[in-house]
C-alpha cells in the first residue's frame, strides 16, 4: 500500500511535513484544516521517514515510519 495517513482524534491538522533521516524535506503541506490527511506523493522504498504534524492548537506531533 503506497498511502500514508495522518489522523487526529481531537484537533484539526494544520500542517504536515515529511523528512528523510538526513533531515531533507520530501513533502510538505500547510492549511489542511481536517482531522485526516492522506499522502500519496511519496514512493515507497523501505526508507525511514519522520512525519511532523502540527495541530490547530499549535501542538506538534512527531512520528517515525518505515515506508
PyMOL commands that set and color helices and strands:
alter all, ss='L'
color gray80, all
select strands_A, chain A and resi 4-7+13-20+25-34+36-39+48-55+60-66
alter strands_A, ss='S'
color yellow, strands_A
deselect
rebuild
show_as cartoon
